[in-house]
Amino acid sequence: MKAFRRPLSHGSLLDWLIGAALFGGSLLVYVRTLAPSVATIFNDSLEFQLVCYQPGIAHPTGYPLYTLLGKLFTFLPVGDVAYRVNLMSAFFASLTVALLYAILRLITKHRAPGVLGAATFAVSSIFWSQAVIAEVYTLNAAFMALTLWLLLAYYRTCEKPSPSPVGILSDPTGVLSFLAIVYGLGLTHHRTMLLLAPAAIIFLLSVDRHLLTNGRLVARLAILVLAPLALYLYIPLRGMAMSSLDGVYQNTIRGFLTHVTAGSYGIFLTENPLQQSRDLTFYLRLLRDQFTYLGLILGVVGLGWSLRKPKVASLLILSFATVALFVAGYRVPDIEVFLIPIFLIWALWIGAGFAALWDLFVALANRFAVFKIRRVRSLVYLLLLVAGAALPAHLWQSNRARNDLSGQWAVHDYGVDILSQPVEDDAVVVGILGEVTLLNYFQQTEGLRPELVTIAADREDERLAAVRAQMERGRHVYLTRPLSGVEQEYHLSSLGPLIRVRERPAAITETPQHPLSLPFGEGILLRGYDADLRDAQSGQRLRLTLYWQALDEVGRDYKISVRLLGQESHLGGVHDAFPVADAYRTHDWRPGETIIDSHDLPILAGLPPGEYTIQVTMYEPETLAAVASAPLGTISLGPALGLDGAGPWDVQRQVMANYGGHLRLLGYSAIGQEFKPGDTIPLTFLWQALSGLRDEYRLVLWLEDDAGVKWGEVQVPLGGDYPPVNWEQGQIVRDWQSLLVPANLNDGSYRLKMQVLAGSKKPLPRLYWFIPGSTTLDLNQIQVRGREKSFIVPPTDHRLELRLGESIKLLGYDLDETAAHPGGSLYLTLYWQGLGIMDTSYTVFVHLLDEEGHIQGQRDGVPGHGTLPTTSWIEGEVIVDAYEVPIAPDAPPGLYTIAVGMYDPNTGNRLPVFDGEGNLLGDQINLEVISLAVE
């Protein structure tokens, strides 16, 4: 069984190839999910992208090594500057993964556990999240991994010295020297490297207890550790030309020491200013989220297995403990990233856990002769490797969507949009630090409007003071966000994403492309609008600029809803906001002034090509009651080809399911968890055509109970009115569907499932790496809760036996006409009976007709005031359905006929009425004639 051991061959070519493969594979994953440019505003990533380009001074501790390395990466001929700095994180993350393999190779002397442990760490959620943006934590992890590897390499060279040393890593002193330099560089980069010092020192002394007696060696090592710290001199040298982006850094001895020691962060160790509350379960959940319960178990097994080598075990345990103690006392909001060293050590234990299980298998296999056959051994080894790969494969699948920032262009587009506005050359833009840093990034790296002055201030009083000062100087002032108090002193209006500040009274010279004169509530007039369909990296957007005029004081705050509506009122995009980006609400408007109000509406991915209506509604934000609403016009949309720039997916689940190599289901939404019989389950599917589609594709939808019985199964054309034969290769299409919950469905839990049919063929299989899998996709679990049903016909004042269509009977009615006068009401109760299951929700109409047939009173609605749709009726069920019919105040005296019936709200077609013998009576039932007189 020795062949199973895969014995260590120090520096072997195969190990180098495996390490290179892990590096390359990880880099491929990270580059595929890498943020394409600036992706954040309010964290350190944006700052590093600009600071590395300048190069400048980063926030404490200054990160000089990271800044200089980042400057080198900005020279790469790929992407923009931000992308190149992001790429540096991916590079060092991949290097960390390769180093983890090297560490596990030394610890376990197995290759497969090393690969599995390293791969598991590579796709763990938090580490992956830091590998796709510009951040310091992957470089810190690389230094930590390299330090641990050198410590173990020193241990190995001491335990098994080479008879003919070649190279620095074959000599213990050379290893120590390299270790000192690496540790010093790591300390230059991130001060949490100090947490490794206790474990490293204890480990080195356990390997060679006489180490400290060699004074010359100790002095040499101390110099090598401290020498890289000279990189911090970069900060005062650059401080002669600039400060940090926030202007806090002072280029004095005191300012330098405060900056490099991050003295201001000490408050998070001594106090809890942000009231962070975490217990042991919080950290255990984080560990579980990184590696799953299986990873937790393997880590515990590996920890126990590693105790066979006490010195190595003590190094990892003590390193784990010191980091854990620091994290427990460091009360910052983003504590997850400081746990990466803990996750790294746990991944080593996971790899050791794989090795422990393998050793256990080898011990058991030695008892059976069959495993002495070489082919059997190799096959079993391969099977165990595949089984072990399930953990990293699962983590890759689970974490891919959340860490894939490759389509995150929104911040990039926002910054470019601001600097693309036709602002004056002497304009001043006032905003908070993150927003101003974004503008400075594009000004410096892309040369966009470098002449514009930007002022950063996070406090509102400072921003307001800056606005006042610039307005007094006669400058054109713009805000990036609402500012409390400015609306009391100045007139505000929109210019794209910016808020323009003007003195009152404001002279508005802009005119709308589409003039209007629409009253919107009391005292507000819509004078016109501009509609601009904009293409950006993050997808199409409709910029709707509304021109309001205040005719009088409004006195209330109204909200504006802009919607893009397709056929059947399907929503193609929505944007709700107070006017002028919430900076200039309606109660602040002055009588007579014009307010320019922009709304950016993202176009949802996959809208079928065609005409879409722009609907604008003004409403009460507390009650959601509409004050006024109007369709303004239409825009024409073309097909969305490819995922890049497709717009927001707006689906609950992303699945990326490949159906037969022809279609890909990108994601779907199944709205709702609990339904009543007769309800419809709204569904939205987002598809992509992988090739030219010629077949007729259909969706099969159904509910399935615990016994596997199907309920309500339907087949519907995929794409509805826009079938796949019209789709182009690569096109993304949004498909709205629904499934009716059968009226006779019992209460309980059901699975909502689907299949895809091509023509009349069998259901298409889902492909996994070109291997056919299941044809059924489980969409959601729903709960069905029905209502009480009655089959007893109650006594009625007026008995009838009239059939409407094939499935409805009118049994009779009660009439109360005591309040029947002009301006009054007619009270009518109808008694229906279901004759069978229906898949259409019909609307009841009750009309009061004068002698000429004109309607003088009307009430249309779904039975039971909307609670008893006909789709929920079953055979024999009796429905009591009451209506209050308002009578027109100007209805003349005379005789009136009460007419009732039902119609399909989708088509307007009425149900035919038959008598008891099946004779057609028309499409309405005239109940009786009443006399109406003036009260």
Secondary structure, DSSP 8 states (H G I E B T S, - for coil): -GGGG----TT-HHHHHHHHHHHHHHHHHHHHT--SS---SSSHHHHHHHHHHTT---STT--HHHHHHHHHHTTSSSS-HHHHHHHHHHHHHHHHHHHHHHHHHHHH--SHHHHHHHHHHHT-HHHHHHHSSS-SHHHHHHHHHHHHHHHHHHHHHHHS--SS--SGGGSHHHHHHHHHHHHHHHHHH-GGGGGGHHHHHHHHHHH-TTGGG-HHHHHHHHHHHHGGGGGGGHHHHHHTT---TTS----SHHHHHHHHTTGGGGHHHH--TT-----HHHHHHHHHHHHHHHHHHHHHHHHHHHTTSHHHHHHHHHHHHHHHHHHHH---TTGGGGGHHHHHHHHHHHHHHHHHHHHHHHHHHTT-GGGGSHHHHHHHHHHHHHHHTHHHHHHHHHHHHHH--TT--HHHHHHHHHHTS---TT-EEEE-HHHHHHHHHHHHHT-SSTT-EEEE-SSHHHHHHHHHHHHHTT--EEESS--TTHHHHSEEEEETTEEEEE-SS-------SEEEEEE-STTEEEEEEEEEEE--TT--EEEEEEEEEESS---S--EEEEEEE-GGG-EEEEEEE-HHHHTS-GGG--TT-EEEEEEEEE--TT--SEEEEEEEEEE-TTT--EEEEEEEEEEEE--EESSTT------SEEEEEEETTTEEEEEEEE--SEE-TT-EEEEEEEEEESS---S-EEEEEEEE-TT--EEEEEEEETTTTS-GGG--TTEEEEEEEEEE--TT--SEEEEEEEEEEETTS-B--EEETTEE--S-EEEEEEEE------------SEEEEEEETTTEEEEEEEEE-TT-STTSEEEEEEEEEE-S--SS--EEEEEEE-TTS-EEEEEEE-TTTTTS-GGG--TT-EEEEEEEEEB-TT--SEEEEEEEEEE-TTT--B--EE-TT--EEESSEEEEEEEE---
